[in-house]
Amino acid sequence: PPLLRVGSFAGFKIPLILALVWGIGYYGIALFWITGIHPMTWLGVPWLASLAITAFCWSFLTLWGSALVIIWTGLFVVLSTQLAQRFSKISLALTRVLIATALWCGLESLWSSSSLWWSSLSYTQSFGNLIILHLGQISGPTTITATLLIVNGLIAEGLILNRDKFYHHTPSQKSYLLLILALLFFIVTHGFGLILYSIPLQKNPEQALKVGIIQGNIANEVKLDYSGFLQALNGYTTGYVTLANQGVDLVLTPETALPFFWTNSNQRQNSSFYQAILEKKVPAIVGGFALKEGGYTNSLFSMDGEGNIIGQYDKVNLVPLGEFIPFSEILGKFIRKLSPLEATLIHGQPGQQFQTTFGKVTVGICYDSAFAEHFRRQTAKGGEFLITASNDAYYSSTILAQHHALDVMRAIENHRWTIRATNTGYSGFIDPHGRTQWISNQNIYQLYADTIYRDYTQTFYVRWGDWLMPVLLIAGITLLLFKNE
């Protein structure tokens, strides 16, 4: 409500200051995990230089998010002034709430189409409010964000009415009406979410798969050294054999678990992990690299029981300021050393389909988890369950819970069983209602196997995408063109 009251101030100065303060507070806290990249002395970066680079990255990303809030505030103040001349009393309050919601959802959609995206308002509800998260099955994160804005907007407008400074001589009963509307909207949306949450899961034995996870726990400081490579190879090979002996149908490793070029047949076939696949004949999904023209990709490889690569997914959304440099002409000279990789990582192409022995799978690597549309597209094309592979060892521990929360949302939106394989935590299993069936400990080597179920249903969001955002924008534009009589 404090931010949604900016339209009640005269002029721009106070609203824009409030927007900047709120933006820095919200995005600064949400993105604080990036400070975990310091110190980067293991990359050869001096301690003070590492501190400066880290501070720059955190500040830049925080201000990038704050820019959304500032633009929203500026537009909202301008439009509120115009609306005040055309609407009156309660109609003005309701119109402002709709305009504020449409503007914010539109800007979030625009920001999420860039490479610098992480913290939608909707993510504040994950993974503590699974009921409201089920609204994501309607139109993705936009449904949840719009719900938050409408409830808080009605409360804010009620407070403004009660204060009686912006709406001159308005009866206080009007403020109670808005607060009652906020309560009713809160109850209705949670009630609908509860209905979706209460739908029983279909556990068809014919669609069951027993999947094993290997959490390798390989420190980044040694991972790319030869000793670290041997440690990873031994750990993942031993884990694969152990899980295969437990009777799993599929083994999953984290992002870049075995950091060599799996597209190079000599490197692949000479590894003990590959030889274990030939011996045990249990399919595996392995994190590694693939050579491409102009560089290479961060990839997942689907291996069948005969050791053949039958599917490959190349990471689409690379980590900004880590795996690639946005605005490289401007920022590159300052933060080029952030990346632990010597060559150029290449973005994977959107629209990939990941084939496994058991059919199509919806898949993402690390930063992909922040992009709901990335997963929706794959599920719409036949993804039967959802896999994410990550290596969050670069960053502070706060990223682990945030990353898990993102995947909880993706599981609900797509209504898919979800498996998370990470290097240092949190690995886990999530059911289609967002309930965490198992979650790993942090910074330990762990193996775990559980049963998931393939699913072919499509939620309204999977089928139709984020239809709510354009509807809100059209409704907002219509109101702006409408003159209240």
C-alpha positions in Angstrom: 0.0 0.0 0.0 2.7 2.6 0.7 4.0 2.4 -2.9 0.4 2.4 -4.4 -0.3 5.7 -2.7 2.2 7.6 -4.8 -0.6 8.8 -7.1 -2.1 10.9 -4.2 0.9 13.2 -4.1 1.1 16.4 -6.1 4.1 16.6 -8.4 6.8 14.1 -9.2 9.5 14.7 -6.6 8.1 12.8 -3.6 6.6 9.9 -5.6 9.9 9.3 -7.6 11.9 9.4 -4.4 9.6 6.9 -2.7 9.8 4.7 -5.8 13.6 4.7 -5.8 13.7 3.9 -2.1 11.2 1.1 -2.4 12.9 -0.3 -5.5 16.3 -0.4 -3.9 14.9 -2.0 -0.8 13.0 -4.7 -2.7 15.4 -5.6 -5.4 18.5 -5.0 -3.3 17.3 -7.6 -0.8 16.0 -10.0 -3.4 19.3 -9.8 -5.4 21.6 -9.8 -2.4 22.6 -13.4 -3.2 24.9 -12.1 -6.0 27.3 -10.7 -3.4 28.3 -14.4 -2.8 30.5 -14.2 -5.8 33.0 -12.3 -3.7 35.9 -13.1 -3.2 36.9 -14.2 -6.7 40.6 -14.7 -5.8 40.3 -18.3 -7.1 39.7 -16.8 -10.6 42.9 -14.7 -10.2 41.0 -11.5 -9.4 42.6 -9.4 -6.5 40.5 -9.2 -3.3 39.7 -5.4 -3.6 39.0 -5.7 -7.3 36.7 -8.6 -6.6 34.9 -6.5 -4.0 34.5 -3.6 -6.4 33.2 -5.9 -9.2 30.7 -7.5 -6.8 29.4 -4.1 -5.5 29.0 -2.9 -9.1 27.1 -6.0 -10.1 24.7 -5.8 -7.2 24.2 -2.1 -7.6 23.6 -2.3 -11.3 21.1 -5.1 -11.1 19.3 -3.4 -8.2 19.0 -0.2 -10.1 17.8 -2.0 -13.2 14.9 -3.4 -11.1 14.3 -0.1 -9.5 14.0 1.5 -13.0 10.8 -0.5 -13.4 9.4 1.0 -10.2 10.4 4.5 -11.2 8.8 4.3 -14.7 5.7 2.8 -13.2 5.5 5.6 -10.7 6.0 8.3 -13.2 3.3 6.9 -15.5 0.9 6.4 -12.7 1.3 9.9 -11.3 0.7 11.4 -14.8 -2.4 9.2 -15.4 -3.8 9.8 -11.9 -3.8 13.5 -12.5 -5.7 13.1 -15.8 -8.1 10.6 -14.2 -8.9 12.9 -11.3 -10.3 15.4 -13.8 -12.6 12.9 -15.4 -13.7 10.5 -12.7 -15.0 11.1 -9.2 -15.4 9.4 -5.9 -15.4 5.6 -5.9 -15.1 5.3 -9.7 -11.8 7.1 -9.6 -10.5 4.8 -6.9 -11.4 1.6 -8.8 -10.1 3.1 -12.1 -6.7 3.9 -10.5 -6.4 0.4 -9.1 -7.0 -1.1 -12.5 -4.6 1.3 -14.2 -1.9 0.7 -11.6 -2.3 -3.1 -12.0 -2.2 -3.0 -15.8 0.9 -0.7 -15.8 2.8 -2.9 -13.4 2.0 -6.2 -15.1 2.9 -4.7 -18.5 6.2 -3.5 -17.2 7.0 -6.8 -15.6 6.2 -8.5 -18.9 8.6 -6.1 -20.7 11.4 -6.6 -18.1 11.0 -10.4 -18.2 11.7 -10.4 -21.9 15.2 -9.1 -21.2 18.1 -11.1 -19.8 18.1 -9.1 -16.5 15.1 -10.6 -14.7 14.6 -12.4 -11.4 12.2 -10.9 -8.9 8.6 -10.6 -10.0 6.2 -9.5 -7.2 4.5 -12.9 -7.6 7.7 -14.6 -6.2 7.0 -13.1 -2.8 4.3 -15.7 -2.3 6.6 -18.7 -3.0 6.8 -21.2 -1.6 4.8 -20.2 1.6 1.4 -19.6 -0.1 0.8 -22.6 -2.3 -2.9 -21.8 -2.6 -2.5 -18.4 -4.2 0.4 -19.8 -6.3 -2.2 -22.0 -8.0 -3.6 -18.9 -9.7 -0.4 -19.2 -11.9 -2.3 -22.0 -13.7 -4.6 -19.4 -15.1 -2.2 -16.9 -16.7 1.2 -17.5 -15.1 2.9 -15.2 -12.7 0.8 -12.2 -14.0 -2.3 -13.7 -12.3 -0.5 -13.7 -8.9 1.0 -10.2 -9.4 -2.3 -8.8 -10.4 -4.0 -10.3 -7.4 -1.4 -8.7 -5.1 -1.7 -5.3 -6.7 -5.5 -5.3 -6.7 -5.8 -6.3 -3.0 -3.1 -3.8 -1.9 -4.4 -1.2 -4.3 -7.9 -1.3 -2.9 -6.4 -1.1 0.6 -4.3 1.9 -0.4 -7.3 3.7 -2.0 -9.3 3.0 1.1 -6.6 4.6 3.2 -6.5 7.6 0.9 -10.3 8.1 1.1 -10.2 7.8 4.8 -7.4 10.4 5.0 -9.7 12.8 3.0 -6.8 14.8 1.5 -6.9 13.7 -2.1 -10.7 13.0 -2.4 -12.2 16.2 -1.1 -15.2 15.8 1.3 -15.7 12.1 0.4 -17.8 10.3 3.1 -15.7 7.9 5.1 -18.1 5.1 4.3 -16.5 5.0 0.8 -13.2 3.9 2.4 -15.0 1.0 4.1 -16.4 -0.1 0.8 -13.0 -0.3 -0.7 -11.6 -2.2 2.2 -14.5 -4.6 2.0 -13.9 -5.1 -1.7 -10.2 -5.8 -0.9 -11.3 -8.5 1.6 -13.8 -10.0 -0.8 -11.2 -10.2 -3.6 -8.7 -11.7 -1.2 -11.2 -14.4 -0.1 -12.4 -15.2 -3.7 -8.9 -15.5 -5.2 -7.7 -17.7 -2.3 -10.9 -19.7 -2.5 -10.4 -20.4 -6.2 -6.7 -21.2 -5.6 -7.8 -23.7 -2.9 -10.1 -25.4 -5.3 -7.2 -25.9 -7.8 -4.9 -27.0 -4.9 -7.5 -29.6 -3.8 -7.7 -31.4 -7.1 -6.3 -34.9 -6.5 -3.2 -35.9 -8.3 -3.4 -38.7 -10.8 -0.7 -41.3 -10.0 -1.0 -43.8 -12.9 1.4 -46.7 -12.2 2.0 -47.0 -16.0 3.4 -43.4 -16.0 5.6 -43.8 -12.9 9.3 -43.2 -13.1 11.9 -43.7 -10.4 14.4 -40.9 -10.7 17.7 -40.6 -8.9 19.6 -37.4 -8.1 23.3 -37.0 -7.6 24.2 -33.8 -5.6 28.0 -33.8 -6.3 29.1 -31.0 -3.9 32.1 -30.0 -5.9 33.5 -26.6 -4.9 33.9 -24.1 -7.7 37.4 -23.3 -6.5 38.6 -26.8 -7.6 35.9 -27.8 -10.1 37.8 -26.7 -13.2 41.2 -27.9 -11.9 42.3 -31.4 -12.8 42.0 -32.6 -9.2 38.5 -31.2 -9.0 37.6 -32.8 -12.3 38.7 -36.2 -11.0 36.8 -35.7 -7.8 33.7 -34.8 -9.8 34.1 -37.8 -12.2 34.6 -40.2 -9.3 31.7 -38.9 -7.3 29.2 -38.8 -10.1 30.3 -42.3 -11.4 30.0 -43.8 -8.0 26.6 -42.1 -7.5 25.4 -43.3 -10.8 26.3 -46.9 -10.1 24.8 -46.8 -6.6 21.5 -45.4 -7.9 21.5 -47.9 -10.8 21.8 -50.7 -8.3 18.8 -49.3 -6.5 16.7 -49.9 -9.6 16.1 -46.3 -10.7 14.8 -45.7 -14.2 16.8 -42.4 -14.8 19.7 -40.6 -13.2 20.0 -36.8 -13.1 23.2 -34.8 -12.5 23.5 -31.0 -11.9 24.5 -28.2 -14.3 28.0 -28.7 -15.7 28.5 -31.7 -13.4 31.1 -33.2 -15.7 32.7 -30.1 -17.2 34.0 -31.3 -20.5 32.7 -31.4 -24.1 30.2 -34.2 -24.3 29.9 -33.6 -28.0 33.5 -34.8 -28.3 33.1 -38.6 -28.6 36.7 -39.2 -27.4 36.3 -37.2 -24.2 32.9 -38.7 -23.6 33.7 -42.4 -24.3 36.9 -42.3 -22.3 35.2 -41.2 -19.1 34.3 -43.6 -16.3 30.8 -42.2 -16.1 30.1 -43.2 -19.7 31.6 -46.6 -19.2 29.2 -47.0 -16.2 26.3 -46.2 -18.4 27.4 -48.9 -20.9 27.6 -51.4 -18.0 24.4 -50.5 -16.0 22.3 -49.5 -19.0 20.3 -46.9 -17.0 19.6 -43.7 -18.9 21.1 -40.5 -17.5 20.8 -36.8 -18.0 24.2 -35.2 -17.7 25.4 -31.6 -17.3 28.4 -30.6 -19.5 29.4 -28.4 -22.4 28.9 -28.6 -26.2 31.1 -27.0 -28.8 29.3 -24.6 -31.1 30.5 -22.2 -33.8 31.9 -19.1 -32.1 32.1 -20.7 -28.6 30.2 -23.3 -26.6 27.0 -23.9 -24.7 26.1 -24.9 -21.2 24.1 -28.0 -21.9 22.2 -31.1 -20.6 22.6 -34.3 -22.5 20.1 -37.1 -22.5 21.9 -40.5 -22.7 20.1 -43.7 -23.4 21.1 -47.0 -21.8 23.4 -47.7 -24.7 25.4 -44.6 -24.2 23.9 -42.7 -27.2 23.1 -39.0 -27.0 19.4 -38.9 -27.9 18.6 -35.4 -26.7 20.5 -32.1 -26.0 19.3 -28.9 -24.4 21.5 -25.7 -24.5 20.9 -23.2 -21.8 18.8 -20.3 -23.2 19.0 -17.7 -20.4 22.6 -17.2 -19.4 23.4 -15.6 -16.1 24.0 -11.9 -16.7 27.4 -10.6 -15.5 28.5 -14.2 -15.0 28.1 -16.2 -18.1 27.7 -13.3 -20.5 28.1 -9.5 -20.3 25.0 -7.5 -21.1 25.8 -4.2 -22.8 29.3 -5.6 -23.2 30.5 -2.5 -25.1 30.0 -0.5 -21.9 30.3 -3.0 -19.1 32.7 -5.6 -20.5 35.9 -4.0 -19.5 34.8 -3.7 -15.9 33.4 -7.2 -15.3 34.8 -9.5 -17.9 36.7 -11.5 -15.3 33.4 -12.5 -13.6 33.0 -15.5 -15.8 35.0 -18.6 -14.7 35.0 -19.7 -18.4 37.7 -18.7 -20.8 35.7 -18.9 -24.1 32.4 -17.4 -25.0 29.2 -19.1 -23.8 26.5 -19.0 -26.4 22.8 -18.7 -25.7 20.7 -21.7 -26.6 17.9 -21.2 -29.1 14.3 -20.8 -27.7 11.9 -23.5 -28.6 14.2 -26.5 -28.0 12.6 -29.9 -27.2 14.4 -32.2 -24.9 14.0 -35.9 -25.8 14.6 -38.7 -23.4 14.1 -42.5 -23.3 10.8 -41.8 -21.6 9.5 -39.1 -23.9 9.7 -35.3 -24.0 10.8 -33.4 -20.9 10.4 -29.7 -19.9 13.9 -28.6 -18.9 15.8 -25.6 -17.6 19.3 -24.9 -16.4 19.9 -22.6 -13.4 18.8 -19.0 -14.4 16.2 -20.4 -16.8 14.0 -21.0 -13.7 13.2 -17.2 -13.6 11.5 -17.3 -16.9 8.0 -18.9 -16.7 7.4 -18.7 -20.5 10.5 -20.8 -21.2 8.9 -23.7 -19.4 5.4 -23.1 -20.6 6.5 -23.4 -24.3 8.1 -26.8 -23.7 5.2 -28.2 -21.8 2.7 -27.0 -24.4 4.8 -29.0 -26.9 4.6 -32.2 -24.9 6.9 -32.0 -21.9 5.7 -34.8 -19.5 7.7 -33.8 -16.4 10.0 -31.0 -15.5 13.7 -31.0 -14.7 16.0 -28.2 -13.6 19.8 -28.6 -13.2 21.8 -25.9 -11.3 25.1 -24.9 -9.8 24.5 -22.2 -7.2 27.9 -22.7 -5.5 29.1 -19.3 -6.9 26.6 -17.3 -4.7 25.5 -16.9 -1.1 23.2 -19.4 0.5 20.1 -17.1 0.1 20.0 -18.1 -3.6 19.3 -21.7 -2.7 15.9 -21.0 -1.2 15.0 -18.5 -3.9 15.9 -20.9 -6.7 13.8 -23.6 -5.1 10.9 -21.2 -4.8 11.1 -20.4 -8.5 10.9 -24.1 -9.4 7.9 -24.5 -7.0 6.1 -21.9 -9.2 7.1 -23.6 -12.4 5.8 -26.9 -11.1 2.4 -25.5 -10.3 2.0 -23.4 -13.5 2.8 -26.4 -15.7 1.2 -29.0 -13.4 4.2 -31.2 -13.7 6.3 -33.3 -11.3 9.6 -31.5 -10.9 13.1 -32.8 -10.2 15.8 -30.4 -9.1 19.5 -31.5 -9.3 22.0 -29.0 -7.9 25.7 -29.1 -7.1 25.6 -27.9 -3.5 21.8 -27.7 -2.7 18.9 -27.5 -2.7 18.2 -30.6 -4.8 14.6 -31.9 -4.5 11.4 -33.4 -5.7 8.3 -31.2 -6.1 4.8 -32.4 -6.9 2.4 -30.6 -9.3 0.8 -28.8 -6.4 4.1 -27.3 -5.4 4.6 -29.5 -2.4 8.2 -30.3 -1.7 8.4 -34.1 -1.4 12.1 -34.1 -0.5 14.8 -31.4 -0.3 18.5 -32.0 0.2 20.9 -30.5 2.7 23.3 -27.8 1.8 27.0 -28.4 0.9 27.1 -32.2 1.3 27.3 -35.0 -1.2 23.9 -36.7 -1.4 22.1 -39.3 -3.4 18.3 -39.7 -3.4 15.7 -41.5 -5.5 12.0 -41.0 -5.6 9.0 -41.8 -7.9 7.4 -39.2 -10.2 4.6 -39.5 -12.6 4.5 -38.3 -16.3 1.6 -36.0 -17.1 -0.1 -35.0 -20.3 -2.7 -32.5 -19.1 -2.4 -28.8 -19.9 -3.3 -26.0 -17.6 -5.1 -22.9 -18.9 -1.8 -21.1 -18.8 0.1 -23.8 -20.6 -2.5 -23.8 -23.4 -3.1 -20.0 -23.8 -0.1 -18.3 -22.3 -0.1 -15.0 -20.4 -3.4 -13.8 -21.8 -4.2 -11.7 -18.7 -1.5 -9.1 -19.3 -2.9 -7.8 -22.7 -6.4 -8.0 -21.3 -5.4 -5.7 -18.4 -3.7 -3.3 -20.8 -6.7 -3.1 -23.2 -9.0 -2.5 -20.2 -6.7 0.2 -18.9 -6.5 1.9 -22.3 -10.3 1.7 -22.6 -10.7 3.5 -19.3 -8.2 6.2 -20.2 -10.3 6.9 -23.3 -13.6 6.8 -21.4 -15.1 10.0 -20.0 -17.2 9.5 -16.9 -20.5 11.3 -17.2 
